[in-house]
Amino acid sequence: MVVLIFLERTYPYRKGLPFLREGIWVDFIWYSLFQNFILKIVIFDFIIHPIDLNFQLSRLHVVSDWPVIWQILFFLVVHDFYIYWFHRWQHNSKILWRTHEAHHSNKVIDWIAGSRSHALEIIINQTIEFTPIVLLGADPVVVPIKACIDGVWGMYIHSNINVRSGKLQYFINGPEMHLWHHADQNEVFFANYSTKFAIWDWLFGTAYLPKHKPERYGLYYDYPKDYFVQFVSLFKKVDENKLLGNNYVKWYYGLRPSLMSHFHLSSGKRGSSPNEPDAQELSKPENQNQHQ
């Protein structure tokens, strides 16, 4: 985190982006800390562990005799190949797009923006990722090492760093291609699906890497800004502005900006914040039907 933030401040891909940008509270507190903690318990304790208890496949020790480094590389490549195709499917399916929609809702892409992924999307992908590691009898250390690589690589490809990797970009994915994937431009909605290995995009004809930079990021239509409303939106579309008619919801939306103002961390008047709009901001008429 420290290294990526330093590089973003020193060698920015887009200059002038605020550190406390809109949505950083949601991405860091709710997605990175709260959701990841809960889903670790759900995926490992309530899905993978019961499967292993019932089938006891891990006792076959299919890959146990492999050197740890080869186990890690094997699961990295196999899972990344799967992620490429599932990610591509999400962009080509109206149903699966709903699971991926939140991930593309940030208007500013930086080191923490990639953490914004709906809980159902995480459950699907990480269950498919870690179940084979356990069931094939891999060394237990493979799980935390693989998870660490995932986390660091995910932060890297979303980071606002002006990386110029040259020919290496044909093999290893980085911000050069993935920042384009988050652009609000038609030509990249069906491009740059790779996560770790960019070679999948080049092999299967979905690579897009022009010399210029994207003009804007995020979705071209309105999407909820609150974590819990984003969670519900997968199952039922919610008008976030209408929720503010409820006094309890309005109090909840204004709570964090008020606390930030109290501790002098906001850049504007009391009740506003550079991180995300408060209840008053969301209820402004110009925000109710805003489309790019």
N, C-alpha and C positions, 0 to 999 in steps of 0.2 A: 504493500500500500504506500509506504513512505517513498520508495524508489519511483513508483509510477506517478505519484503526485508531484514529486520533484521534477521528473522529466516533462510532465504536462505543463508545469509552470515555466520550465526552461526552454523546451522545444515544442511549442504548441502547434497542433495541426490547424486549429482555428484559433486565432488570437483574440484575447479579450473576454474569454468565457469566465464567468464568476465561479469561484470554488463552491460557495453556498448557492448553487443554482436551484431552479425550481425542481422539486421532486427528490432532492438528495436525502431528505428526512425519510421519505417513503422507501427509497432504495436501500439505505444503510440500516435503519432501525427495523423496519417491518420485513423487508425481503431478506436482507443479509443476516440479520441476527435472529429475529423472531421466527420467521418462516423456516429458515434452514435448520434451526434447533428442533422445531416441531416435526419437520419432515424427516429428519434423520431418525427419530424415534419410530415414526410411522413406517418408513421404508425398511429399516433393518430389523426392528423388533416385532412388527406386526405383519410384514409381508415376507421378507427373505428368510428370517429365522424359522417361522412356521413351515415354509416350503422345505427347508433343509431337514427339519425334524421329521416331516412326513415321508420324504423320499430318501433322505440320508445319502444323497449323491456325493457330498463332500468327502465321505469316507472312501470313495474310490480313488481319491488322490490323482486325478487325471494329469494335472500339471505340477504336482508337488515336487517332482524330481527336477524340474527345470530350474536353472539359475534365476534368482529373483529378477535380475535385470531383463531377462527374456520374457518372464511372466508379465512384467510391467509393459514392455514394448508390444507384446502380443495383444493385451487388452486395450492398450491405447489405440492401436491401429484398427482393430476390429470394431471397437465402439465408435471411433471417429467415422468409419465407413458407414455404420448404421445411422449415426447422427446426421450425416450429409443427406441420406435418402429420406429419413423421417422429417427433417427440417424442410426439405424440398416438397415433400408431401403436404406439410402444413401450409405452405404458401400456395398450393394448388388445390386445396380442399376447403370448402366453405365451413365445414364442421370443424376440422382440425385447426383452421385459422383462428377460431375462437380461443383455442388453448394457447396460441402464440401471440395474440393481439397485444396483450399487456407489454410484452417484451419490446415491441416497436413503438410504444406510446410516448417515450421520452423525446422531448424536443431538443435536448442537449445530451450528447453522448460523451461519456467520460469513463474513467476507470471503474466506477461503481454502477454505471447504467446497466451493465449486463446482468446484474443480479435480479433485475425485474423480470421474473418469469412466473406465470401462474402456477399455483400449487399442483394442479392436475398435470401440467406439462412436466414439472419436476418429478412427480411420482412416476409417470410413465418412463421418462428417460433414465432416471437414476435406478429404478427397479431393473430395467433392462441392462443397465450398465454394470451394476454391482452383483446381481444375482449369479451370473456365470462365474464371477471371481470366487464367490463363496462355494457354489455347487461343484466347481471343477477342482476344488481343493487347493487353491492358490495359497501361498504364504500369507498369513494374516497382515503382514506389513504392506502388502500390495494395495489394500483398501485405502489407508491414509495417504500413501504416496500418490496413488492415482487421483484421489480427491484433491490433494494439494496441487497437483499439476493442473487439474481441471479449473480450480479456483484462480490460480495465478494466470493461466492462459486466458481464461474468460475476462479477467480484468485487463490484461494486455491488449487483446484484440479490440476492446471497446475504448481504450484509453485515447485521450486527445493528444497524441504524440505524433510528430511529423517524422515518421519512420520511412526510410528509403532503403529497402532491402535488396533492390536489384533483382537478379535472377533467382535469388533465394525465395522470392515471393511465389515462384512457380511450385514450390514444394511446401514451404512453411507459411501458414496463414498469420497475418498481422493486421494492424490498424489500417494499412493502405487499402485493403480490399474490404474489410469488414465494416469500416465506417461508411463505405458506399452502400453496403447492404442495408443500413439503417436510414439511408437518405429517403426523403419524401419525393421521389422521382420515379416515374413509371418504368423507366428502362432497367431499374435495379430491383424491382419487386420480385422478379424471377431470376435473380443472379446472386452469386457469392454466398452459397449456402455453407461452405466449409467452416469448420471450427478450428481445428489444429493443423490439418494438412490441406493446404490450398490445392494440392494436386488433383483432388476430386473434381473441383470446379473446372480445371483446365482439361481434364480427361473427358468429362461428360458435357462440355460445352456450355457451362453456366458462369464462366469467369467474366468479370467486367472490371477493367482497370484503366480508365481514361487518364489523361495527363492533368485535367482540371479537377477541382474539388467540388463536392456537393454544395448546393446553395441552402438547403434546409433539411431538417431531419424529423422523424416521427411520422405519425399517421396524418392523412389529409382530412380526416374527419374528427369530430369531438370524441374524446374518450375520458372516462372518470379519472380524477387525480388522486382520490383516496384509496388506500390499500384494500379496505374491506369492500368498497363499492366495485373496485376492479375485480376482486374475487367473485362477487355475485354476478358481475356482467357476463361471465362465461356462460352462465345458465339462463340469465334473463337480463335483457338490456335495461339499464337504469338511467333515468334522467337525473344527473347529479344536482342540477339546479333546483328541481322540484323538491328534493329531499330537504333543502334548506328552509322549507316552509315549516318543518318540525323544529320546535325550539331546542329540543335535546340535541338534534343533529347539528343545528346551528352553533350551539355551545361547544360541541365536540370539534367542529371545524375551526372554531376560533381559539381553541385552547392552546395549541402549540404556538401559533404566532404571538399570542399574548404572553406566554412564558418567555419566548425568545426576546420580545420587546422588554420584558421586565429585567432580563439579564443583559440588556444592551447589545444583543447579538443581531438585531434586525437593522436594516439600513434605512428604513422609512419610519413613518409615524407608528404609534402604538396600534397593534392589531394587524400589521402587515409584516411580511418577511420576504427575503430574497429566495427562500427555499421553495415555497409553493403558495398559491393564493389562499386567503382566508375566506370566511363565509361571505363577507361583504364583496370581495372581489369576484367570487363565483356567481353572485346574484346580480351583477351588473348586466343590463340588457344586452350590451354588445358581446357578452360571453355566452349568451344562451343559445345562439345558433351560428356559431363561428365556424367557418370552413375555409380551408386554404384553396 
